[in-house]
Amino acid sequence: MELTEALLTRRSRQYLLEPAPSGEELIDLIRQASSAPDHGLLRPWRWVLLRGAQRDALGAALASTVPEDVRDRAAAKPLRAPLLASIIFAPRTATKVPEWEQLAAVSALVTCLELLLHDRGWGSIWRTGETVASPAVREFLQLRENERLLGWLYIGTPDPRNSPVPRKHCSITDRVSSV
Ligand SMILES: Cc1cc2nc3c(=O)[nH]c(=O)nc-3n(C[C@H](O)[C@H](O)[C@H](O)COP(=O)(O)O)c2cc1C
C-alpha cells in the first residue's frame, strides 16, 4: 500500500475478529515501527501481549477496579479483540532526554505500528481508560515501579460488517500558519 493511501485509509477499528497476527509477526512489525523518531534511541517501552484466557484474567483485574453494577461490562472489554498488546512506557533515567520526549517516542512507535498493521490488512485501536493506573491492573501486568501503562493496542481482523468511512483528506488549514 502506498504511504499516503495507508495514512488516509487507516481508521481505529472498534470491532475486531479472529485471527490476530502471530507473536512472531507482531514482533517483526514492532521492530519495523521502532524506526520511528526516538531521541537518543532509548527504546523507552515494553510490550506485554495478551490472548485467549489472559484476556479473561485482565477482565477480572479491570472488573475489580469498578463498581459492582458495571463489573460485567468491564470484564468483557478485553474480549473485543483476539490480541491485546499492552503499551508500557518505561522511561530511562540515565539520560538527558526528558521524559516527555521519551513519551513522544512511544506515541510515534504506536502510530507507526498501527499503520504497519493496517498495511498488512490487520485492524487496531488504541484504548485507554482510568483503569490503566489501577493497582490491580499494574499488578496483573507486573509493572515495575517506574513504568506506566499507556493502554492497549487492540488488534485483530477488521469486521467487514462495521467498516468506518475512509478519509479522503484531512483538513487542518486553521492549524497551520506562519509568523
Ligand atoms: C493515546 C490514545 C488513546 C486512545 N484511547 C481510546 C479509548 O480509550 N477508547 C477509544 O474508543 N478510542 C481511543 N483512541 C482512539 C481514538 O478515539 C481515535 O484514534 C480517534 O477517534 C480518531 O479515529 P481514527 O483512529 O479512526 O482516525 C485513542 C487514541 C489515542 C492516540
The ligand as an SDF file (V2000), in Angstrom:
LIG
                    3D

 31 33  0  0  0  0  0  0  0  0999 V2000
   -3.4790    7.8870   23.1650 C   0  0  0  0  0  0  0  0  0  0  0  0
   -4.7750    7.4200   22.5820 C   0  0  0  0  0  0  0  0  0  0  0  0
   -5.7310    6.8680   23.4060 C   0  0  0  0  0  0  0  0  0  0  0  0
   -6.9490    6.4040   22.8850 C   0  0  0  0  0  0  0  0  0  0  0  0
   -7.8870    5.8460   23.7230 N   0  0  0  0  0  0  0  0  0  0  0  0
   -9.0600    5.4260   23.2210 C   0  0  0  0  0  0  0  0  0  0  0  0
  -10.0540    4.8440   24.0680 C   0  0  0  0  0  0  0  0  0  0  0  0
   -9.8490    4.6730   25.2670 O   0  0  0  0  0  0  0  0  0  0  0  0
  -11.2130    4.4420   23.5040 N   0  0  0  0  0  0  0  0  0  0  0  0
  -11.4620    4.5840   22.1620 C   0  0  0  0  0  0  0  0  0  0  0  0
  -12.5600    4.2080   21.6990 O   0  0  0  0  0  0  0  0  0  0  0  0
  -10.5380    5.1160   21.3260 N   0  0  0  0  0  0  0  0  0  0  0  0
   -9.3560    5.5320   21.8290 C   0  0  0  0  0  0  0  0  0  0  0  0
   -8.4020    6.0520   20.9860 N   0  0  0  0  0  0  0  0  0  0  0  0
   -8.6410    6.0750   19.5350 C   0  0  0  0  0  0  0  0  0  0  0  0
   -9.1980    7.4110   19.1190 C   0  0  0  0  0  0  0  0  0  0  0  0
  -10.5010    7.5410   19.5890 O   0  0  0  0  0  0  0  0  0  0  0  0
   -9.1600    7.5010   17.5880 C   0  0  0  0  0  0  0  0  0  0  0  0
   -7.8310    7.4400   17.1570 O   0  0  0  0  0  0  0  0  0  0  0  0
   -9.7980    8.8000   17.1120 C   0  0  0  0  0  0  0  0  0  0  0  0
  -11.1750    8.7650   17.3440 O   0  0  0  0  0  0  0  0  0  0  0  0
   -9.5690    9.0430   15.6310 C   0  0  0  0  0  0  0  0  0  0  0  0
  -10.0670    7.9680   14.8950 O   0  0  0  0  0  0  0  0  0  0  0  0
   -9.1530    7.1680   13.8660 P   0  0  0  0  0  0  0  0  0  0  0  0
   -8.0870    6.4530   14.6670 O   0  0  0  0  0  0  0  0  0  0  0  0
  -10.0900    6.2200   13.1750 O   0  0  0  0  0  0  0  0  0  0  0  0
   -8.5460    8.1370   12.9380 O   0  0  0  0  0  0  0  0  0  0  0  0
   -7.1950    6.5220   21.4960 C   0  0  0  0  0  0  0  0  0  0  0  0
   -6.2040    7.0950   20.6590 C   0  0  0  0  0  0  0  0  0  0  0  0
   -5.0310    7.5410   21.1870 C   0  0  0  0  0  0  0  0  0  0  0  0
   -3.9810    8.1390   20.2700 C   0  0  0  0  0  0  0  0  0  0  0  0
  1  2  1  0
  2  3  1  0
  2 30  2  0
  3  4  2  0
  4  5  1  0
  4 28  1  0
  5  6  2  0
  6  7  1  0
  6 13  1  0
  7  8  2  0
  7  9  1  0
  9 10  1  0
 10 11  2  0
 10 12  1  0
 12 13  2  0
 13 14  1  0
 14 15  1  0
 14 28  1  0
 15 16  1  0
 16 17  1  0
 16 18  1  0
 18 19  1  0
 18 20  1  0
 20 21  1  0
 20 22  1  0
 22 23  1  0
 23 24  1  0
 24 25  2  0
 24 26  1  0
 24 27  1  0
 28 29  2  0
 29 30  1  0
 30 31  1  0
M  END
$$$$
